[in-house]
């Protein structure tokens, strides 16, 4: 019996966005502005997960997102994206924003994005 598997991708993927998590949205916006010379613009609130964001275009189909816990929203009944509720992530955010590596590839067809549960790679200072 021959059990070969065809592992070819059937859809194309591309980078959708890169995320920087911050203790506060202002801290994250200031961090990006200081390091890149461009200021992300207010995006909106994620009411279901208790966060808000700011966005900076990186081209036609890619952007940088700064995300932080929104103190004006209630604590959600599920973990926030990128491990923002985790003590180790909160500890890192006390010192500096955290770069959440972009596992944000999306299929070019109409499908949902896959978001990681946490992030741990820091920008070198």
Secondary structure, DSSP 4 states (H G I P E B T S, - for coil): ---------SS-EEE-EEEEE-SSHHHHHHHHHHHHS-PPEEEEEETTTTEEEEEEE-STT-EEEEEEE-TTSPPPSSPPGGGTTSHHHHHHHHHS-EEE----EEESSS-PPP--S---PBPP-
